[in-house]
Amino acid sequence: MARYRVLQGIDYPPNKRVEAGKIVEDLPATSIAWLLESGAIEEADKPTKKIEEPVVEPTVEPVAEKVEEPIVADGFDANATDGDGDGFLQDGTPHQRPVEEK
């Protein structure tokens, strides 16, 4: 019986699975031609083709910049700015106040 080296994992009847590098003798005869042609298997008696492992590039996580929070005493910020342009500083807090013209 012919022996074949599996070059990529394959499933075949009845409910069998074989992974790359294994040698099998029980492949269905009707499948051997197209498995050889597609490169999924090779004859076991021939020199081994190198099975290439995928190259995984290391991922670099972006580094978030540290944002310095202003020192706030009791929630009041003397250097607050009108971020939304509505004419008020520290909107929605007990320290809400109109923007003073300088």
BELLINVEN-V163523 format. One record per residue. N is the residue number from 1. RES is the residue in one small letter. PHI is phi in whole degrees, -180 to 180 (* if undefined). Layout:
# BELLINVEN-V163523
N:RES:PHI, N:RES:PHI
This chain:
# BELLINVEN-V163523
1:m:*, 2:a:-74, 3:r:-115, 4:y:-131, 5:r:-94, 6:v:-83, 7:l:-101, 8:q:-149, 9:g:-55, 10:i:-137, 11:d:-108, 12:y:-151, 13:p:-69, 14:p:-92, 15:n:54, 16:k:-114, 17:r:-137, 18:v:-136, 19:e:-99, 20:a:-56, 21:g:98, 22:k:-82, 23:i:-109, 24:v:-126, 25:e:-125, 26:d:-115, 27:l:-70, 28:p:-62, 29:a:-59, 30:t:-73, 31:s:-101, 32:i:-60, 33:a:-60, 34:w:-75, 35:l:-67, 36:l:-65, 37:e:-64, 38:s:-80, 39:g:85, 40:a:-79, 41:i:-139, 42:e:-145, 43:e:-66, 44:a:-70, 45:d:-82, 46:k:-88, 47:p:-57, 48:t:-72, 49:k:-80, 50:k:-72, 51:i:-88, 52:e:-83, 53:e:-84, 54:p:-66, 55:v:-88, 56:v:-107, 57:e:-77, 58:p:-68, 59:t:-94, 60:v:-110, 61:e:-78, 62:p:-66, 63:v:-97, 64:a:-77, 65:e:-74, 66:k:-80, 67:v:-97, 68:e:-77, 69:e:-85, 70:p:-66, 71:i:-75, 72:v:-120, 73:a:-95, 74:d:60, 75:g:87, 76:f:-87, 77:d:-122, 78:a:-68, 79:n:-104, 80:a:-63, 81:t:-120, 82:d:-86, 83:g:-66, 84:d:-100, 85:g:71, 86:d:-94, 87:g:91, 88:f:-127, 89:l:-103, 90:q:50, 91:d:-54, 92:g:74, 93:t:-118, 94:p:-64, 95:h:-100, 96:q:-62, 97:r:-155, 98:p:-71, 99:v:-69, 100:e:-92, 101:e:-71, 102:k:-110
